[in-house]
Amino acid sequence: MAEFKLQVQDRGLQYVGSRRIEGPLLVVERVRDVGYDEVVEILGPDGRARLGRVLDISDTAAIVQVLEGTTGLSNEATRVRFLGESFRLPVSRWMLGRVLDGLGRPADGGPPPLSADRRDINGMPINPFARRYPREFIQTGVSAIDGMNSLVRGQKLPIFSGSGLPHDRLAAQIVRQARLLEENVEFSIVFAAMGVKHDVAQFFISNFESSGVLARVTMFLSLADAPSVERLLTPRAASTLAEYLAFDCGRHVLVLLTDMTNYCESLREVGTARGEIPGRKGYPGYLYSDLASVYERAGRIEGSDGSITQMAILTMPSDDISHPVPDLTGYITEGQFVLDRDLSARGIYPPVASLSSLSRLMKDGVGEGYTRGDHPRLASQLFASYARVRQVRGLADVIGEEELSRLDKQYLKFGDAFEHRFIGQGEYENRTIQETLELGWDIVSLLPRDELHRLTDELLQEHYREGIASDG
């Protein structure tokens, strides 16, 4: 074990030598006046400064998480200085249009963000009584979302996807097209990437730039070649800026987090290095509460006109929706979009699995005064009819399509039209909610009128397209 020394510098106590270096962790003995989550400056033999934070502390030692990796450090020559505060991010509206690294440092060649307002990236607890219930409908221009699983301002609605599915394209389309009805306002966007490849990050940058939205975007990029433990702070830094823009500046902010599975992998890596008792699939037992500390920073609060709407992308290993990351996320957020590999294989974009997707707040953000009075019942009818399509397709697999009844064949035609015309649309096709609802009536009118049990006679009289079912 290295000999322990203590040196006094002008900027505070500096500890020379460490007891153990293991993975991203550094153990320093005989520390005093050190607090949990405190920022640490680490100097290696080459004199390069690295940042860390206190992960755990006891009467005899502190465990420091080195955010930029421990490669090149040694027990004898490592010097550690505790800075007496937690990680803080300078926040300013002038950070829009900037590309930063995972810790909020410039990655675009520009100067560091200048602001006297530096905020703890862990945020401040929000009194639940101060939260405002999300209600206002957000038009994304995507029929599979607007018509069937509507997004509401202040909602947390993740995208559950699999490797190779177009979740990035869908997220970029939502960012380009999202707007509030009858309000001349646009979203400011805070984008946080954790462990994504350079080509994925470049896709978002190029997409935002070509569509003209880059000027209202702040990007936090902790890429695949960055130290993995940096990913644990990236969504918190992004949420801190979003809270400032929403609750201090009164803006409507869309926070996009990708990929939260990579974030959880880093959490598991650190837990293993600390020797924690693992939970499901090796993830720490506090995975639920840790994810909640990220997701629950979205919403609306009394006294502020702004809002934070959050979308997190999760890639499910082996397309397993019962995997701990999507499973626990589903308990915290207000629903999810699930991308379907079979729809994608058949060339349908976006491949949103309508029956597996859910927006728990949709009922409070659609209908008269928000979208249109027929929206809730039409969506319910589309769900019910599409569920019947699944049953008919299963029957056709057994007895053959030619043996089906005339009504069952009509359901098959409805299913094909629903998938290719309603769910399927162009990547740069921006549909209004009125266009989505009219298209929904065209599709549902492929079925006989007496099969539409979830629509009232008044709605059928006003919107049903007579003759389409018989023509089909």
Steps between C-alpha positions, in 0.01 A plus 500: 500500500627847414631721779235756591593870512306821546608825340348845559449713189369852457175364355436249781614163629661272248530128575796318347473125442203268497429164657344331197408564137236267360324566171364857508533521880774647715517441877658779709571444870496728807294776339329765708216748441390322183135465396302259286480592128776761543703592192858376497802609298747219424854563372689209348875460450475691170351803675169480309199590713197270502165542666333260739234488767471342843293187457522369855665606825578344837692598810825381345477541122318654203417320177546735206343437161743626233290630213776498241636155580790385717737404218849631580436559870719338764456447873823681585483808275129579486398827667143567603332825603138525623330818376228532764196507270296270277505521120356829379408605148501862381156557344401764247257534210807569286589132532240429231677423176803353678651151493648397837659185637327282757607728786397826332841603370529641144532238225436734206815709522319792659569667835375354828145603592515825696250536780507603863211261561655160575257227606535163664445240228305281744221757496269610776212288632161614368209507739242262345227745597668762277480283190240592238313216332609457135213566260591688181528282189832508312477443126797296378378464140523119535159332469599191699570732793249784459206277413557198723739590787502876526784690666408760762705800609702413810477123442773237523458265203795274408565308179565128551697373204740230388835496328472607138151653527448865392455651847751777424314600184169510685646706786649749252165526319322577827756768585456662157122497499378528861285803573208613714164553333376858467813633670775673308775344710779255427686256718851563612677167483755350740658191349714264708689206345653232721727240347376551142729464203641798314285438191182507709602828664590643160160391365323708764728800450457493121126438526444789740722726293335425165150542646586834660445395861867483606489862618254399774679180599764436767683172456678306775709226338661227708596274211596134489872574529455727804551354849194298587453655843455842336164373377364503855517879515395583143118468539518698824696782337247507214206505743657787694512719190147394406370603844661840463353557153153378605451630852719812494462609137143377445587290194351170388784249493523159339768283661623208291713238679675227302587228585383441858604136473861617467449715810381195695796294376734762649304486824546123508873536426552736793290284731711196413823691564368605842421140588126560536261208521345478152130487426322390182747425219781651704351851525515668842200470727446876489453508121134600535566798727798610291293500180222685682747773599553564127147453365317690773671826411255543212161665540338832578489698823281775638627852446680427175366512145770261380498123480736206455386217276734204506563222251757233583619240250563152642641220287370171638760219500366216280176703462408392853243743639521325840870596528558700822567832323176525294305316770586750775475794262142403420407530869644853525391660173149563367505237228734402216531462125612154393661453159417173326762306305242327279349832385848633428588188298192564285620852421252684723635820655466586781458140620298593810322199649167662581368220722820490709535877531324709760456863601341513845434876475339494156149505646573835667647671193266411213135556417288813494705810579831326433490314166149408378193353665512174304867427577462281815230273356669472160829397663316243714331355191828477309656316794210255527484431126875451469492255790237301306737504199761316708244226577395468136861474383559221748195318367617548140834341588312187608224457239624721215377842394266360231295322770430818695158661509426817303510704823836354602642590158381857552689507829814386316461786252446738792820373667712547188364851447549591866864390496601643162290818485437602862809378686726522196602845381803680365790591725454865402119490476344728758129425549272732693267345755208580267665305218569210737139483617358522147736222392381295799139534384599393149663186644225410745237542227646190332300306759120463501320761704347242735852383600594842644364453851717767665372786284172675571225533241558875492870457417425237236237726344752784478823323405438146367586465129210307350589255227869459585444168680301348212745634243791352692 
